[in-house]
Amino acid sequence: MDPSMVASAVRIGAALGSSSEVEWDEVFDALVGTVPDTCAAQITGWDPVAHRFVILAERGYSRSISQDLAYELPRTRWGGQLFDSTVPLLMDDAPHNFRDSPHYQENLRPAGLEDGLSAALRLGPHRIVGMLHLNASVAGSFGERTRTFVNELEKVLARRVDPMRSPRFEAWFGPEWTASRLVPGGTPLPLGDRDPSPLVDDPTINLLGAAFNELSAGMVAFLWPGPDGWYRVRLLKITDGVRSGIILATAPYANAMGLTAREVDVATGIVAGLSNQAIAESLVVSRRTVETYVERLLGKLDCQSRGEAAGVAARAGIIRPHPTGGVGDLHRLTRGADPQWP
């Protein structure tokens, strides 16, 4: 690439960033810097839940043209040609000249869009995660130089719009964490390069995910028994275009304190602000039994009071929630929680 293309690529890389926010205006400005005649641009991403492309960012298109490019074009013969191509396509590429299509004749041409380039954003040979469309008001604006530039950008753009990734999650969670994206009423999805959570098929975990999705909290941390011991668990609410949803993150819990399941339940009641009597009634044990568990917890958590133990247990996620009701009522445990994380 020539120096101007390299400079634009650097600007685009910086605008894409590594968190959940992308400065799409800066991306489009950098594209225009390389191809000055560009007057419209659109980035779409594949939504694996809705099974369609959705618009992530755009500029310069009318609503009808925008929707046509995102929703209708992928189903056309030219869309099939685009998805089969290993390089971005120009309007005049054979065998199916885009200028002859109804999409151009009925939408783009009347709007004064005389040239165009489209790229399928792919990760691997068979996984398309989005599309990039560029249009210009001057014929001949795009050629091999632009095709080469966009082709070089394709992988970084694809990785940034990949619905199976969560840049925010990757920035905060180490490699020991496994993760899956929960889909209410649907099949859980893999998350990036992470191994799937071993708890993803637990029906109660999925009910917790659905219940958590209805709350305003951004995260809830807790412990959960798995097939081979206890796990630290985080339910995380993601709002990021096609990546939006609930992430189930899990990591093995060494349980160095030797906590028992009943002690975790009692700790849950303490964090929820329940009295010993209320905990006893919920767990169907005597109040004296709960008092014994509380004393054990104070020792294991190295706390001097019930209030201190509640704070330590809440921060460490030593609770076991329940989707509805009981000592671990999820709504009660997340009341007042921050809607954002971390």
Residue, then its C-alpha position, 0 to 999 in steps of 0.5 A: m500500500d502507498p503511504s496514504m493508504v498506510a496512514s488511513a489503515v492506522r487511523i482505522g485500526a485506532a478507531l476500531g479500538s479494543s473495547s465495545e465502542v467503535e468510532w465509526d465516524e473516524v473509520f469512515d473519515a479515514l476511508v474517505g481520506t483514501v478514496p475522496d469521492t466516497c460519499a456513502a458507506q455502510i457496515t453490517g454485521w451478521d446477527p446469529v440469533a435473528h439470522r440476518f444482517v443488521i446495520l452497525a454503522e453508516r453514512g450518506y444513504s437514504r433509509s430505503i437504500s440502506q435497508d436494501l443494501a443490508y436486507e435485500l442485496p444479500r439474497t440476490r444473485w449479485g449477493g451470492q457472487l459477493f459471498d463467493s468472491t475472495v476479494p471485494l467486488l466493484m460494480d462492473d465485475a463480471p459475470h453479474n454486472f451490478r449496474d444491470s441489477p434492479h438494486y442499482q437501477e431503482n435505488l442507487r442510480p436515481a440517488g446519484l451513486e455512480d460507482g460502488l464497492s462491496a466486501a464480504l467480511r469473513l473469518g476463514p473461508h466459510r464464515i461471513v460475519g458482515m459486509l462493507h459497502l462504499n459508494a461514490s457520486v463520480a463514475g470510476s472512483f473505485g478501482e484496483r487501488t481501492r480494492t487492494f486497500v479494502n481487501e487489506l482491511e477486511k480481516v481487521l474489520a471482520r474481527r471487529v464485527d464478529p458477533m461471536r467475540s466480545p472485546r470488552f469481555e476479552a479485555w477483563f477476563g483472563p484465559e482461565w475463564t470459559a464463556s458462552r453467550l446465552v440465548p433466551g429460548g434458543t441454543p447457547l452460542p460460542l464466544g470467540d476463542r473461548d472454550p464453552s462454559p461447562l455449565v451451559d447445559d444446566p437448566t437452572i443456569n439458563l433460567l438465571g440468565a433469562a431472569f438476569n436479562e430482565l433486570s437492570a444489573g450489569m453483572v452478578a457474581f456467584l458460585w455454582p456446583g458443576p460436574d467436577g466441583w465448584y465454579r466461579v460464575r459471572l453473568l454479564k450483560i452486553t450491549d454491543g450491536v449484534r453481540s448484545g446478550i448475556i454472557l455466562a463466564t465460568a472459572p474453577y473455584a479452588n474453595a480453599m476455605g472449604l465452604t459447603a453448599r449449605e454454608v454458601d446458601v446461608a451466606t446468600g441469605i446474609v448478603a440478601g439481608l435476611s434474618n436468621q429466622a427468614i433463612a431458616e424458614s427458606l432452607v427448612v432448617s432450625r434457627r439454631t442450625v442457621e446460627t451455627y452456620v453463621e458462626r462457621l462462616l464468620g470464621k472461614l471468612d475471617c470476619q468479626s460481624r454479620g455485616e462484615a461477612a455480608g460485604v466480604a461474601a458479596r464482593a467475593g461472589i460467595i452466593r448461590p442465586h435462584p431465578t425466583g424467590g427463596v433465600g437466593d432470589l436473584h432480584r433481591l441479590t442484584r437490587g441496587a447493582d451497577p447497570q454497567w461493568p466492571 
